């Protein structure tokens, strides 16, 4: 797999100064966590799920979650489990590599049971998504993943806890909830690939729902939780985990209350104003703004519930030539003693010690998403991805 692997080698050569690397499920966890990108969720009950997975692979999806939890009714869980067993068997008939596939379960008991039922198809499974994760529930879930891995004999099953409980949201319980989650995920550090944010559940606790004109960061109670999660669980000192961005709920036109959030300037070239209009009509301008805010607030990757969201997430994850240039300058061996310099683009100050952690994260993102050529912007990347 590789990001933008669905577009032609010729197109990639035109777009990238440094192309995204190839990776597999056996790649280092640090690489996989950064490479998750737009993780597309799908109900486990879909009758043609294997075909859906193949189709989305051809559109650039590199990670998917097959959901047995909130996306299906309680009465459909057993049917969803049966369907997953059939669909994984169908995927075994395909020699091509599929996206990283995770199953979102409801209970710890489902994990070893599903692994046993998948049988020879288990190598297709990257791991499990663990809902409503707390310290107490988390230990049971993570022990179940470890037990299932040992029984199956495969090299690794990863876990992605979802942080979405009221204890994490409520101010009086947040500090202890975060401390408990931190204790648990650190105990199982080698197994936890990334932490996911359940912002829809956060909003639900207060009867809130953001409109397509607003990002998660405009809902202050949600923004506060995101900030605290990053503060405790995603530090750049070697103790942090990858935390992924919240889901964007909208995928079709509704009446707009506010002006579009997409500036015209990136779309001024001939022919791309139509793309800007299409993005606005499908409420994707708000998504683009939220992706930018995700990265500014320390998040990487995003939960997606519609294929139309995948390419925008990936296009805005590519490292710009300017970012790459700054990161390279900051990380040069001769700069180890610190200091400050004018950027190669002569538009900012690069201070070696304070900016070092940013530069290291930028270089990891450059590895998995690539570096755009100097004259290539996100509109070019977006257009190339949408053409396929």
C-alpha positions in Angstrom: 0.0 0.0 0.0 0.9 3.6 -0.4 -0.9 6.9 -0.3 -1.8 8.1 -3.8 -1.0 4.7 -5.0 -4.3 4.7 -6.9 -3.1 7.4 -9.3 -0.6 6.7 -12.1 3.2 6.7 -11.5 3.4 9.5 -14.1 0.9 11.6 -12.2 2.7 11.0 -8.9 6.0 12.0 -10.5 4.5 15.3 -11.6 3.0 16.0 -8.1 5.7 14.9 -5.7 9.1 16.1 -4.8 9.3 13.0 -2.6 6.7 10.3 -3.2 4.9 8.5 -0.4 6.6 5.3 0.7 5.1 1.9 0.4 4.0 0.1 3.6 2.4 -3.1 4.7 0.6 -4.4 7.8 4.1 -5.6 8.9 5.6 -2.1 8.8 6.7 -0.5 12.1 3.8 0.7 14.3 5.1 4.3 14.2 4.8 4.2 10.4 1.3 2.6 10.4 -0.1 5.1 13.0 1.0 8.0 10.8 -0.2 6.4 7.6 -3.8 5.6 8.7 -5.0 8.8 7.0 -8.7 8.9 6.3 -10.0 5.8 8.1 -13.3 4.9 6.4 -16.0 3.3 8.6 -18.5 0.8 7.1 -21.3 -1.2 8.8 -20.3 -4.8 9.1 -23.7 -5.8 7.8 -23.1 -4.6 4.2 -23.9 -7.6 2.0 -21.2 -6.9 -0.6 -18.6 -5.7 1.9 -15.6 -7.5 0.2 -16.5 -5.8 -3.1 -16.8 -2.4 -1.3 -13.4 -2.8 0.2 -11.8 -3.6 -3.2 -13.6 -0.6 -4.7 -12.4 1.8 -2.0 -8.9 0.5 -2.3 -9.0 1.7 -5.9 -10.0 5.1 -4.7 -7.1 5.5 -2.3 -8.4 4.2 1.0 -5.6 2.6 3.1 -7.5 1.9 6.4 -11.1 0.8 7.1 -13.1 0.0 10.2 -15.9 -2.6 9.8 -18.3 -1.7 12.5 -20.4 -4.0 14.8 -21.2 -1.2 17.2 -23.1 2.1 16.9 -23.6 1.9 13.1 -25.8 -1.2 13.3 -28.8 -2.1 15.5 -28.6 -4.4 18.5 -30.7 -7.0 16.6 -28.2 -7.1 13.7 -25.0 -7.9 15.7 -25.0 -11.7 15.1 -25.8 -11.2 11.4 -23.0 -8.7 11.2 -20.5 -11.2 12.7 -21.6 -13.9 10.3 -21.2 -11.5 7.4 -17.7 -10.5 8.4 -16.6 -14.1 8.4 -18.0 -14.6 4.9 -16.6 -11.4 3.6 -13.1 -12.0 4.9 -13.2 -15.4 3.3 -14.1 -13.7 0.0 -11.2 -11.3 0.4 -8.9 -14.3 0.6 -9.6 -15.0 -3.0 -8.0 -11.7 -4.0 -4.2 -11.7 -4.2 -4.1 -7.9 -4.1 -3.3 -6.2 -0.7 -6.3 -4.6 0.9 -6.4 -1.6 3.3 -5.6 -2.1 6.9 -8.8 -3.6 8.2 -10.1 -3.2 11.8 -13.2 -4.5 13.4 -15.1 -2.3 15.8 -16.6 -4.6 18.5 -19.0 -4.0 21.3 -17.6 -6.3 24.0 -14.2 -7.9 24.9 -15.7 -11.4 24.4 -16.3 -10.7 20.7 -12.6 -10.3 20.0 -11.3 -13.9 20.6 -14.5 -15.3 19.3 -14.3 -13.4 16.0 -10.6 -14.3 15.6 -11.4 -18.0 16.0 -14.3 -17.8 13.5 -12.2 -16.0 10.9 -9.8 -18.9 10.9 -7.4 -18.7 8.0 -8.6 -15.2 7.1 -7.2 -13.7 10.3 -4.0 -12.4 8.5 -6.3 -10.0 6.7 -7.2 -8.4 10.0 -5.0 -5.5 11.4 -6.8 -5.3 14.7 -9.8 -4.0 16.7 -11.4 -0.7 17.5 -12.4 -0.5 21.2 -15.4 1.7 21.9 -16.2 3.8 25.0 -12.7 3.2 26.3 -12.0 3.8 30.0 -9.4 2.4 32.3 -11.6 -0.4 33.6 -13.1 -1.3 30.2 -9.9 -0.8 28.5 -8.0 -3.5 30.4 -10.6 -6.1 29.5 -10.5 -5.1 25.9 -6.7 -5.0 25.5 -6.3 -8.3 27.4 -8.8 -9.8 24.9 -6.8 -8.6 22.0 -3.6 -10.0 23.4 -5.3 -13.4 24.1 -6.8 -13.5 20.6 -3.4 -12.7 19.0 -1.7 -15.5 21.0 -4.3 -18.1 20.1 -4.2 -17.2 16.4 -0.5 -17.3 16.1 -0.3 -14.2 13.9 2.5 -11.6 14.5 0.4 -8.7 15.7 -3.2 -7.5 16.3 -3.4 -3.8 17.0 -5.9 -1.9 19.1 -7.4 1.6 18.5 -9.3 2.8 21.6 -12.1 5.3 21.1 -12.2 8.1 23.7 -15.9 9.0 23.9 -17.3 8.5 27.4 -19.1 11.1 29.6 -16.4 10.7 32.2 -13.9 12.1 29.8 -16.2 15.0 28.9 -17.4 16.0 32.3 -15.1 18.5 33.9 -15.3 17.0 37.4 -14.2 13.5 36.2 -11.9 14.4 33.2 -8.6 14.5 35.0 -8.9 11.1 36.6 -10.4 9.6 33.5 -7.5 10.8 31.4 -5.0 9.6 34.0 -6.7 6.2 34.0 -6.7 5.9 30.2 -3.0 7.0 30.2 -2.1 4.2 32.7 -3.9 1.6 30.6 -2.6 2.5 27.1 1.0 2.9 28.5 0.8 -0.6 30.0 -0.1 -1.9 26.5 1.9 0.6 24.5 3.2 -1.9 21.9 -0.4 -2.9 21.0 -2.1 0.5 20.9 -1.7 1.9 17.3 -3.6 5.1 17.7 -6.3 6.8 19.8 -9.6 7.9 18.2 -11.9 10.6 19.3 -15.7 10.0 19.5 -16.8 13.6 19.1 -20.4 12.6 18.2 -20.8 11.0 21.6 -19.3 14.0 23.3 -21.9 16.2 21.6 -24.7 13.7 22.4 -24.0 14.1 26.2 -25.2 17.7 25.9 -27.7 17.4 23.1 -25.5 19.2 20.7 -24.8 18.7 17.0 -22.5 21.0 14.9 -23.8 22.3 11.6 -21.8 21.8 8.3 -20.7 25.5 8.7 -18.9 24.7 12.0 -15.9 22.6 12.9 -15.5 20.5 16.1 -13.3 23.4 17.3 -16.2 25.8 17.2 -18.1 23.7 19.8 -16.2 24.9 22.8 -17.0 22.0 25.1 -15.6 19.6 22.5 -12.6 21.7 21.7 -11.7 21.6 25.4 -11.8 17.9 25.5 -9.6 17.6 22.4 -7.1 19.9 23.9 -6.9 17.9 27.1 -6.6 14.6 25.3 -3.7 15.9 23.3 -2.2 17.5 26.4 -2.1 14.2 28.3 -1.9 11.5 25.6 -0.1 13.0 22.6 3.0 14.7 23.9 6.0 15.1 21.6 8.5 13.8 24.3 8.3 10.2 23.2 5.5 9.3 25.6 2.6 10.3 23.3 0.3 8.4 21.0 -1.1 9.3 17.6 -4.6 10.8 18.1 -6.8 10.9 15.1 -9.3 13.7 14.1 -13.0 13.5 14.7 -15.6 12.3 12.2 -17.1 14.8 9.7 -20.8 14.0 9.6 -22.0 15.8 6.4 -21.9 14.5 2.9 -24.7 16.2 1.0 -26.1 19.6 0.4 -28.1 21.5 3.0 -29.1 25.1 3.3 -26.1 27.1 4.3 -26.4 29.6 7.1 -22.9 31.1 6.8 -20.6 32.1 3.9 -18.3 29.5 2.4 -15.0 28.9 4.3 -12.9 28.1 1.3 -10.8 31.1 0.2 -10.8 31.8 -3.5 -7.1 32.3 -3.8 -6.0 28.6 -4.1 -8.6 28.1 -6.8 -7.8 31.1 -9.1 -6.2 29.0 -11.8 -8.4 28.4 -14.9 -10.8 25.5 -14.4 -10.5 24.9 -10.7 -13.2 27.4 -9.6 -15.6 24.7 -10.5 -13.9 22.4 -8.0 -14.3 25.0 -5.3 -18.0 25.3 -6.1 -18.5 21.6 -6.0 -16.7 21.3 -2.6 -18.9 24.1 -1.1 -22.1 22.5 -2.5 -21.2 19.2 -0.8 -20.3 20.8 2.5 -16.7 19.8 2.1 -15.3 23.3 2.7 -16.1 22.8 6.4 -14.3 19.5 6.3 -11.2 21.1 4.8 -11.2 23.7 7.5 -11.5 21.1 10.2 -8.6 19.0 8.8 -6.4 22.1 9.0 -7.5 22.6 12.6 -6.9 19.0 13.4 -3.3 19.2 12.4 -2.8 22.6 14.1 -4.1 21.0 17.3 -1.8 17.9 17.2 -4.1 15.4 15.5 -3.2 13.2 12.5 -5.6 11.2 10.3 -9.4 11.3 10.5 -12.4 9.1 11.0 -14.5 9.2 7.8 -18.0 7.9 7.2 -18.2 8.7 3.4 -15.8 7.9 0.6 -16.0 11.6 -0.6 -14.0 12.6 2.5 -11.0 10.4 1.9 -9.2 12.4 -0.9 -9.5 15.8 0.9 -8.0 14.3 4.1 -5.1 12.8 2.2 -4.5 15.9 0.0 -4.2 18.1 3.1 -1.9 15.5 4.8 0.8 15.8 2.1 3.7 17.9 3.3 4.3 21.1 1.4 7.7 21.7 -0.1 8.1 24.7 2.3 7.3 22.6 5.4 9.8 20.0 4.2 12.5 22.6 3.6 12.0 24.0 7.1 12.0 20.6 8.7 15.2 19.6 6.8 17.0 22.7 7.9 16.0 22.3 11.5 17.1 18.7 11.7 20.5 19.1 10.0 23.2 17.4 12.2 25.3 20.6 12.4 22.3 22.3 14.0 22.4 20.0 17.0 23.5 22.8 19.3 20.5 24.9 18.6 20.3 28.4 17.2 17.9 30.3 15.0 17.9 30.9 11.2 15.8 32.5 8.5 13.9 29.9 6.5 14.9 29.0 2.9 11.7 30.6 1.8 12.8 33.8 3.7 9.3 34.2 5.3 9.8 32.9 8.8 12.2 32.2 11.7 13.2 28.6 12.3 14.4 28.1 15.9 16.2 24.7 16.1 15.4 23.5 19.6 11.8 24.7 20.0 10.8 23.6 16.4 12.6 20.2 16.5 9.6 18.1 17.6 7.5 19.7 14.9 10.2 19.0 12.3 10.4 15.3 13.4 6.6 14.9 13.1 6.7 16.6 9.7 9.3 14.3 8.4 7.3 11.3 9.5 4.3 12.7 7.7 6.5 13.3 4.7 7.5 9.7 4.7 4.0 8.3 4.5 2.1 11.1 2.6 4.9 12.4 0.5 6.2 15.9 -0.2 4.6 18.1 -2.9 6.7 19.8 -5.5 7.4 23.4 -4.9 4.7 24.6 -7.3 2.1 22.0 -6.3 -0.6 22.9 -3.8 -3.5 21.0 -2.2 -5.8 21.8 -5.1 -3.5 19.9 -7.5 -3.4 16.9 -5.1 -7.2 17.1 -4.6 -7.9 17.2 -8.3 -5.5 14.3 -9.1 -7.1 12.2 -6.4 -10.7 13.0 -7.4 -10.0 12.2 -11.1 -9.6 8.5 -10.3 
